[in-house]
């Protein structure tokens, strides 16, 4: 990585909007803005994304995140590990400033020689551990750095193939699309998956649309007015289906099923702070800042997942687990060694 240091230092502190303002061609500026996807990001992100794509060093895991996670779970159990499903952790048990286990919501206590939390960082630090193990660096992260914005995701299962559909399409809209009480979108980013993705059977297609939205709108609505919450979800889904049907004729006719996840859904399934789907947004403020895997004053405790990696993402989250395994081996005086599954 050392030869890349000048490139990193050159770009990481430049906001993407500052960089894009240099372009005189509106189309080029708009295309690069769509690739970067968020105006708060560092220009380094655009450099990295273009480099990854140029070198064919990015893609989607066949079977999606479910198969990715289940492969890890299967490997863990074959190595002798035990997974307790539907056992939500309420707190980390600490004795003499050492993590010695976890307590689940229903009261079950699971003792441990070492605790690794891959859960939401804010929940782990401020709820499971009551904010007892903090320093200025950690406070700075949660008080000043931005997570990825909350989103809605509309997913469609269609009994039809669209051979001419690009994998990713950034679609301009004739009329703005309303997704909450404040935000209006002028473009849709549509991702198309065929049977080769292992996400759907032969002769079918999965399409997904993700759009930033207002976290408070959806979470408050679900809590205060469940009926309207369901109606709003249905309205957004139907409008997106109508838009895509014009771009991909026959979509609505052959639609087999649809689903929409709101920020409230993300919180329900993952507990992620502010409904963020990918942890820390790679802004100039956080890039280059070391995010600790351990907490000050707490022994035998580590954190992994996308809250310890700026930019988040599935591969980064998995890689952070490998790093933690290396740290544990080092703390025990053991050489880290990995074998193929």
QUICOR-V463662 format. One record per helix or strand of 3 or more residues. SS is the DSSP state (~ for helix, > for strand). FROM is the first residue (numbers start at 1). LEN is the number of residues. Records with the same first field share a line. If there is no record, write none. Layout:
SS: FROM-LEN  FROM-LEN
This chain:
~: 2-10  16-5  26-11  43-12  64-15  121-8  136-9  195-3  215-10  226-22  263-8  273-3  306-3  314-18
>: 89-7  98-7  109-3  115-3  151-8  168-11  184-10  205-8  255-7  301-3
